[in-house]
Amino acid sequence: MEILQTSENALSASAVSAIINAPIEKINIADWLLHLPDAEYQRCSINHIAAGITSNFEGTPMSINVEFVGTALVVQHYVFTAYRADYCRLLSVSDTITASGRSKVQVLWELRAEKIDDNTSRYTNTIHATATPEFMEFMKAHNITLAQAAKARQDASDTHNHEETPLFAKSIENKALYGAYNLPF
């Protein structure tokens, strides 16, 4: 899958970090994400609707996520392009459904864990959204400038990322320390 990210068609970029109170050696982001139950995904944001794991035709793992980002319902078809204990990189051509209609946006999602000390790690959740050619046509048909779309997407994406990142970090922590997702937090 080709990455379309350029300064000419960038819609948003958000990176948010949170502390995981677990040693880096116990953290496995790939395992966490590849086995994330739907209910746990929903617990990590009021805007998360559903999530599941599948694969593409080549057998590469995929995460299918349904959520609201701002006022858009987004169905993400994330293909894992890298997945390790400390880092996952996923790329999706996501369906976006708004009151104005339906289009597609490319989303790059990166999840990273880094050691702070022997008992603490930093989790960083990074999201980049890029306008696809289809989305450029959608904007043109609806008389929306790229700057207007980017402002709306940046605000919505960053707000969403600030909500989900600390809850993802806590879920990863629970999985690392207790082998469970659904502990109260």
C-alpha positions in Angstrom: 0.0 0.0 0.0 1.5 3.3 -1.1 1.7 6.2 1.5 0.3 9.4 0.0 1.6 11.7 2.8 2.9 14.9 1.3 2.6 18.5 2.5 0.2 19.1 -0.4 -2.5 16.6 0.8 -1.9 16.3 4.5 -5.0 16.6 6.6 -3.8 16.0 10.2 -0.9 14.8 12.3 -1.2 14.0 16.0 1.2 12.4 18.4 0.2 11.9 22.1 2.2 10.1 24.7 1.3 8.5 28.1 3.1 6.6 30.8 2.9 2.8 31.1 3.9 1.7 34.6 5.5 -1.5 33.3 9.1 -2.4 32.2 9.6 -2.3 28.5 10.5 -6.0 28.6 7.0 -6.9 29.6 5.3 -4.8 26.9 4.2 -6.3 23.6 2.2 -3.8 21.6 1.9 -6.2 18.6 0.4 -8.9 20.8 -1.8 -6.4 22.6 -3.2 -5.0 19.3 -3.5 -8.4 17.5 -5.6 -9.8 20.3 -7.5 -6.6 21.4 -11.0 -7.6 22.3 -13.8 -5.5 20.8 -15.1 -4.5 24.3 -11.6 -3.3 25.4 -11.3 -1.2 22.2 -14.6 0.4 23.0 -13.5 1.1 26.6 -10.6 3.2 25.3 -12.8 5.9 23.8 -16.5 7.0 23.9 -16.1 7.3 20.1 -14.9 3.7 19.5 -17.7 1.5 18.1 -16.1 -1.8 17.1 -12.8 -3.4 16.3 -11.6 -6.8 15.1 -8.6 -8.6 13.6 -8.6 -10.2 10.1 -6.1 -10.4 7.3 -5.8 -9.2 3.7 -5.5 -11.5 0.7 -1.8 -11.8 1.2 -2.3 -13.0 4.8 -1.0 -9.8 6.4 -2.8 -9.0 9.6 -5.3 -6.2 9.6 -7.1 -4.3 12.3 -10.6 -3.2 11.4 -11.8 -0.3 13.5 -15.0 1.6 13.5 -15.1 5.0 15.3 -16.2 8.5 15.2 -13.5 11.1 14.6 -15.3 14.4 15.1 -18.6 14.2 13.2 -17.3 11.6 10.7 -18.0 7.9 11.0 -14.7 6.2 10.0 -14.2 2.6 9.0 -10.5 1.9 9.1 -8.9 -1.1 7.3 -5.5 -1.0 8.9 -2.9 -3.3 7.3 0.1 -4.0 9.6 3.2 -3.0 7.8 5.4 -3.5 10.9 4.6 -5.2 14.1 7.0 -5.8 17.0 6.8 -5.8 20.7 7.8 -2.1 20.9 6.4 -0.7 17.6 3.5 -1.2 15.2 2.9 0.6 12.0 -0.5 0.3 10.2 -1.8 1.9 7.1 -5.5 2.2 6.1 -7.5 3.6 3.3 -10.4 4.5 5.5 -14.0 5.0 4.6 -15.3 8.3 6.0 -19.0 8.9 6.2 -20.4 12.4 7.0 -23.7 14.2 6.6 -22.3 15.4 3.2 -21.5 11.9 1.9 -18.9 9.2 1.8 -15.2 9.3 0.8 -11.8 7.8 1.6 -8.9 9.1 3.6 -5.5 7.4 4.1 -4.5 7.0 7.7 -1.1 6.0 9.0 -1.2 4.8 12.7 2.0 4.2 14.7 2.1 2.8 18.2 5.4 2.9 20.0 6.8 2.0 23.5 10.1 3.3 24.8 11.9 2.6 28.0 12.1 5.4 30.5 13.6 3.4 33.4 13.5 -0.2 34.7 9.8 0.1 35.7 8.3 2.7 33.4 7.8 3.1 29.7 6.4 5.8 27.4 3.6 4.9 24.9 3.2 7.2 21.9 0.2 7.0 19.6 0.7 8.8 16.3 -1.9 9.4 13.6 -1.4 11.0 10.2 -4.3 11.5 7.8 -3.9 12.2 4.2 -6.4 13.2 1.5 -6.7 10.5 -1.2 -7.6 11.5 -4.8 -11.2 10.5 -4.0 -11.2 12.8 -1.0 -9.8 15.7 -3.2 -12.7 15.1 -5.6 -15.2 15.0 -2.6 -13.9 18.4 -1.4 -14.1 19.9 -4.8 -17.7 18.7 -5.3 -18.7 20.1 -1.9 -16.8 23.4 -2.3 -14.5 22.6 0.6 -10.9 23.8 0.6 -8.0 21.5 1.7 -7.3 24.1 4.4 -10.8 23.9 5.8 -10.9 20.1 5.7 -7.4 19.9 7.3 -8.4 22.3 10.1 -11.5 20.2 10.9 -9.6 16.9 10.7 -6.7 18.2 12.8 -9.0 19.4 15.6 -11.0 16.2 15.6 -8.1 13.8 15.3 -6.0 15.5 18.0 -9.0 15.6 20.4 -9.7 11.9 19.7 -6.0 11.0 20.2 -5.8 12.8 23.5 -8.7 10.8 24.8 -7.7 7.3 23.6 -3.9 7.4 24.2 -3.9 7.3 28.0 -6.6 4.6 27.9 -4.6 2.5 25.4 -1.5 3.0 27.6 -3.4 1.7 30.6 -4.8 -1.3 28.6 -1.3 -2.1 27.4 0.0 -1.8 31.0 -2.8 -4.2 32.3 -1.9 -6.7 29.6 1.8 -6.5 30.3 1.5 -6.8 34.1 -1.6 -9.1 34.5 -2.1 -10.7 31.2 -5.6 -9.3 31.1 -7.4 -6.5 29.3 -10.5 -5.8 31.2 -9.2 -4.7 34.6 -10.9 -1.7 36.0 -9.0 1.5 35.4 
